[in-house]
């Protein structure tokens, strides 16, 4: 059995894996990374997502990139190796790291589409529930966060101009 980065055995159960991801988020709540706080405006915000552990051999490590404007706030490239988060979305909400919650949403959505064959709207609904749980486990109010995020989504709707050239269109992914 493969070992994880801590030297222990990797879990095969997806629910155990998701619980571990949620625990990582809770442990990291209200923390800014030193790299983010020291970055200049011109610096790239593409960084490896090193905290994320996967049990799927078919899943490639991802890089989170905030160098572009992204329709629908976030999405993957065609190789599923880069998760793009719109650079105009603030990285923090009330001292909490927003990217960690968006990663939970996007990774859940992607896994449900790829592994279970669900279409985007169904996967999005389930991913939103996972994102909500991550927000609540962090000690943040879902209602406040969701209202804030919905305003951002509305303000940015149909305004992305500098879009990643290899961004997937979630509406073209088939499934249930």
KOLFI-866316 format. One record per residue: x, y, z of N, C-alpha, C in turn. Coordinates in steps of 0.05 Angstrom, whole numbers. Atoms other than C-alpha are relative to their C-alpha. Example, Ala and Ser with C-alpha at 12.3 -4.5 7.8 and 13.67 -1.06 7.14 Angstrom:
% residues 2
    neast   nnorth      nup   caeast   canorth     caup    ceast   cnorth      cup
       18      -24        0      246       -90      156       18       24        0
      -16      -24       -1      273       -21      143      -15       22       14
% end
This chain:
% residues 176
    neast   nnorth      nup   caeast   canorth     caup    ceast   cnorth      cup
       17      -24        0        0         0        0       18       25        0
      -17      -24        1       27        69      -17        1       15       27
       -1      -16      -24       50       115       38       -5       29       -6
        5      -29        5       30       187       47       25       15        8
      -24      -16       -5       77       245       59       10       -2       29
       -9        3      -28       78       231      134       12      -27        5
      -12       27       -4      103       160      123      -20      -21        8
       21       19       -8       37       127      143      -12      -11      -25
       14       11       23       -7        85       99      -21       18      -10
       21      -17       12      -52       121       51      -27      -14        2
       26       11       -2     -126       111       60      -12       -4      -28
       13        5       26     -166        80        2      -28       10        0
       27       -8       -2     -233       104       28       -3       30       -6
        2      -28        7     -254       170       -6      -11       17       23
       11      -16      -22     -293       193       56       21        5       20
      -22       -4      -18     -232       183      100       19       21      -12
      -17      -19       13     -192       222       49      -12       28        3
       13      -26       -2     -243       279       49        1       11       28
       -2       -8      -28     -244       280      125       28       11        6
      -28      -10       -4     -168       288      124        4       27      -12
       -2      -26       13     -173       345       75      -14       21       17
       15      -19      -17     -226       379      119       16        6       25
      -16       -5      -24     -181       370      180       23       18       -6
      -23      -17        8     -123       402      143      -10       29       -2
       11      -27        3     -168       462      128       -5       12       27
        5      -11      -27     -190       469      200       26        7       14
      -26       -5      -13     -118       464      224       13       26      -11
      -13      -23       12      -98       519      176      -18       25        1
       18      -23        0     -156       567      191       14       24       12
      -10      -26       -8     -139       640      200       30        3       -2
      -29       -2        4      -68       629      177        6       10      -28
      -10       -9       26      -35       668      121       27      -14       -4
      -27       12        5       23       634       87       20       23       -2
      -21      -21        1       87       673       93        5        8      -28
       -5       -6       28       97       668       18      -21       19      -11
       22      -17       10       29       700        4        3       28       11
       -1      -26      -12       39       757       53       24       16       -9
      -24      -14        8      108       773       25        0        5      -31
        0       -3       29       88       771      -49       -4       28       -9
        4      -25       13       93       832      -92      -23       -3      -20
       23        1       19       35       850     -138        8      -13      -26
       -9       11       26       76       829     -199        7      -30        2
       -8       28       -3       93       760     -170      -22      -18      -10
       20       20        8       59       699     -198      -13      -13       24
       14       14      -22        7       667     -154       -5      -29       -6
        2       28        6       16       598     -185       18      -15       20
      -16       15      -20       37       552     -128       -9      -29        1
        8       28       -3       38       477     -119      -18       -3       24
       18        5      -23      -18       451      -75       12      -23       15
      -15       21      -14       29       412      -30      -15      -12       24
       14       11      -23      -20       403       28      -20      -21       -8
       21       18        9      -67       362      -15       12      -28       -4
       -9       27        3      -58       287      -10      -22      -15      -15
       20       15       15      -93       239      -58        5      -29        2
       -3       29        0     -106       165      -58       -5      -12      -28
        6        9       27     -121       161     -132       26        0      -17
      -24        1       17      -64       137     -177       -4       16      -25
        6      -15       25      -99       170     -236       -1       30        4
        2      -28       -6     -102       237     -201       28       12        1
      -26      -13        0      -43       282     -216        1       22       21
       -2      -23      -18      -16       333     -167       -9       25      -14
       10      -24       13      -47       401     -179       17       24        9
      -12      -26       -6      -19       471     -180      -24       20        0
       20      -21       -2      -64       529     -158       12       25      -12
       -9      -23       14      -57       588     -204      -20       23        1
       17      -24       -2      -85       659     -192       10       22      -19
      -11      -20       19      -53       693     -253      -20        9      -21
       20       -6       21     -117       697     -295      -27        8       11
       28       -4       -7     -189       718     -295      -15      -25      -10
       12       26        6     -233       656     -294      -31        2        1
       29        1       -1     -306       650     -314       -9      -20       22
       11       17      -21     -347       620     -257       20       -4       23
      -19       -3      -22     -290       637     -207       23      -19       -1
      -22       19       -1     -249       573     -214       -5      -22      -20
        3       23       18     -235       515     -261       28      -12       -6
      -24       16        6     -184       464     -286        9        4      -29
      -10        1       27     -139       461     -346       -8      -28      -11
        8       25       13     -149       403     -396       14      -24       11
      -15       23      -11      -96       359     -363       -7       -4       29
        7        2      -29     -127       369     -293       24        3       18
      -24       -4      -16      -59       392     -267        1       28       12
        1      -28      -10      -75       466     -256      -28        7        7
       25      -11       -9     -132       494     -216        2       30       -1
       -1      -29        2     -144       565     -237      -22       12       18
       18      -15      -16     -176       612     -186        3       29       -9
        0      -27       10     -196       681     -211       16       18       18
      -17      -17      -15     -144       731     -190      -15       23       14
       16      -22      -12     -199       782     -173      -15       -8       25
       13       10      -24     -227       738     -118       19        3       23
      -18       -3      -23     -198       759      -51        8      -27       12
      -10       25      -11     -155       705      -19       -9       -4       29
        9        2      -27     -183       719       50      -28       11        4
       25      -10       -9     -251       728       82        0       -2       30
        0       -2      -29     -252       751      154       23      -15       13
      -24       14      -10     -182       723      164        3      -29       -8
       -1       28        9     -197       655      133       10       -2      -28
      -10        5       27     -162       627       72      -22      -10      -18
       21        7       18     -214       626       17        9      -22      -20
      -10       20       19     -170       585      -30       -5      -28       10
        3       28      -10     -174       524       15      -29       -9       -4
       28        8        4     -250       525       11       -7       -4      -30
        4        3       28     -249       535      -64       13      -26      -11
      -13       25        8     -200       477      -71      -18      -24        8
       18       22       -7     -248       432      -32      -23       -2      -20
       23        0       19     -305       454      -78        9      -12      -27
       -8        8       27     -266       444     -143       10      -29       -1
       -9       27        0     -232       379     -123      -23      -20        4
       23       17       -4     -298       349      -99      -16       -1      -26
       15       -2       25     -333       372     -163       13      -18      -21
      -15       15       21     -278       343     -207       -1      -30        6
        0       29       -6     -276       276     -170      -28      -12       -6
       27       10        5     -352       268     -175       -5       -2      -30
        3        1       30     -350       284     -250       16      -23      -11
      -18       19       12     -290       240     -265       -5      -29        9
        2       27      -12     -301       181     -218      -28      -11       -1
       28       10       -1     -377       177     -215      -16        6      -25
       13       -5       25     -395       205     -283      -23       20        2
       21      -20       -2     -441       260     -257        5       23      -19
       -4      -24       16     -453       321     -300        6       23       18
       -9      -23      -15     -431       390     -279      -21       10       20
       19      -11      -19     -496       415     -247       -3      -18       25
        2       18      -23     -502       353     -202       25        0       16
      -25        0      -15     -429       352     -184        4       27       14
       -2      -26      -13     -432       427     -169      -16        1       26
       17        0      -24     -489       417     -120       13      -15       23
      -13       16      -21     -451       363      -82       25       15       10
      -25      -14       -7     -386       404      -84       -6       24       17
        7      -22      -17     -422       464      -55       -6       -9       29
        5       11      -27     -445       421        4       27       -6       14
      -27        5      -12     -372       400       15       14       26        7
      -12      -26       -6     -349       472       11      -13       12       25
       14      -11      -23     -403       492       61       11      -14       26
      -11       14      -23     -378       438      109       28        9        8
      -28      -10       -6     -306       462      102       -1       27       13
        2      -27      -11     -327       534      116       -9       -2       29
       10        3      -28     -367       513      178       20      -13       19
      -20       13      -17     -312       467      204       23       20        7
      -20      -21       -5     -265       527      199       -9       20       21
       11      -18      -19     -310       565      246      -11       26      -12
       11      -23       14     -336       614      195      -29       -4       -6
       28        1        6     -409       630      182       -4       -6      -30
        6        6       28     -433       597      118      -17       22      -13
       18      -20       11     -488       648      108       16       26       -7
      -16      -25        5     -438       707      113       19       -5      -24
      -19        6       22     -387       673       68      -15       -3      -27
       15        5       25     -439       651       17      -11       26      -11
       10      -26       10     -470       721       13       23       16      -12
      -24      -13       10     -400       750        4        8      -11      -27
       -9       13       25     -382       699      -50      -20        4      -22
       21       -4       21     -449       706      -87        2       28      -12
       -4      -27       10     -436       781      -92       24        2      -18
      -24        1       17     -367       768     -120       -7      -13      -27
        7       14       24     -395       718     -170      -17       18      -18
       17      -18       16     -449       768     -192       16       23      -11
      -17      -23       10     -399       826     -197       18       -8      -23
      -20        9       20     -351       784     -239      -13      -15      -24
       14       15       21     -404       749     -282        5       12      -28
       -4       -7       28     -386       751     -356       20       23       -4
      -19      -21        3     -327       798     -345       29      -10       -4
      -27       11        3     -267       751     -351       11        5      -28
      -12       -7       25     -221       777     -405       27      -15       -4
      -26       13        1     -152       747     -390       -3      -29       10
        7       27       -8     -174       674     -389       23      -19       -7
      -21       20        7     -125       615     -385       -6      -13      -27
        4       12       27     -115       586     -455       -9      -29        1
        6       28       -2     -124       515     -430      -22       -6       20
       21        3      -19     -185       525     -385      -22      -18      -11
       22       17        8     -237       470     -389      -27       15        2
       27      -11       -1     -310       488     -403      -17      -22       14
       14       20      -14     -350       451     -349      -27       -8      -13
       25        6       13     -413       454     -392        3      -20      -23
       -5       19       22     -380       410     -445        7      -28       10
       -7       26      -12     -365       352     -396      -26      -16        2
       24       16       -1     -416       297     -405       -2      -17       25
        4       17      -24     -445       253     -351      -30       -2        7
       27        5       -9     -507       236     -311      -17       25        1
% end
